[in-house]
Amino acid sequence: MGALQRISLALVIIGALNWGLIAFFQFDLVASIFGGQDAFLSRVVYALVAIGGLICLGLLFKPDEEIEPAARRERFANPNFNTEFGEEPDFTKERNLSEQDKDQQQ
């Protein structure tokens, strides 16, 4: 997540908290800090929250980067069947050696 998206998310959270205050307590924190709803600074904050919401709208449809399906499958692609007593013998080497012995005898 880039810096612009983090700032946008912080603005959206501020807007959500402000709407929560309006809904539960009929108190507009942004308007009270910056001099009313019609004050220039309040309108700037409202506009920044709206722009932040539009930017965060892209996050809603963005696929998760943290989950990689190929990485999850690699974990099971090569299972380790070793026992607690040591490595299991490699029978392919013995089979190759026995085939070489047969070829040498002929």
N, C-alpha and C positions, 0 to 999 in steps of 0.2 A: 504494500500500500504506500503510495507516494505521499509527499508532504501536502500537496494540494488536497488530496482525498482525506487526509487526517484533519486538516483545518476545516474542511467542509463538514466532516462528521462531527467535529466539536461544535460548529455553528448549529448543526441540526439538533444536537443534544440540548444546546442552550435554548433553541426555539421550542423544543418539546417540553423542557422544564417550564418555560414561560407559559406555554399553553396549559400545562397542568396547573400552574398557579392560578391562571384565569378561570379554569374550570372548577377547581375545588374551593378557591378562596376569593374569587372575583378580584384578584390583585394582579395587575400587569407590572411585572418587575422592570422590564425594559423601559416602559413609559415613565415609571416613577424615578428611575435613575437618570434618564436623559430629558426629562421635562415634559412629559405628556406624549400622547400618541401622534399628535400633529407636529411635534418638534422635528427639526431636520435630522438630528443625530438618531432619534428613535426610528425614523424612516430609513436611515442608512443601515441600522442594525437589522431591521425587518427585511430589507432588500438583500443584505448579506446572508441572512438565514435562508431566504428563498433561493438564492443562487447556490448556496451550499446544499440545499435539498435537491436541486436539479443535478448537481455533480454526483451526489450520493445515489441518485437514481441509477446511474451506471453501475454502481457496486451491487445493486440488487440482481442484475442480470449477468454479472461477471462470474465465470466458472472458478471454482476453488483451485488455487495454485498449490496449496499445501498437500493435497491428496493426489498422488501419482499412481494410477492403477498398475502400471508396469512395475513399479518398485515393490508393490505389495505382492505381485505374482512371483517375483524373483526369489522371495523368501521361501517359497514352496517348490520352486523349479528343481532344486538340487537338494533333496532331503539327505540328511546325514544319518545313516543307519548304524553308526558305530555303537558298540556296547560299552558298558562301563569298564570292561576288562581289557579293552584295547581295541585296536583297529581290526576289522574283519579282513581275512586273507583275500588277496586279489587272485582269483582263480583264472583270470584271463592270461596272466603271465605264465601260470603253470601249463595252461592249454597250449600256449604258443611254444613253450619249451618242449612239450611232448611232441608237438607237430614237427619241430626242428629235429628232434631225435629220430623220429620215423623217417624223415627225409634223408638224414645222414646214414641210416642203416641201409637204405635202398641203394 
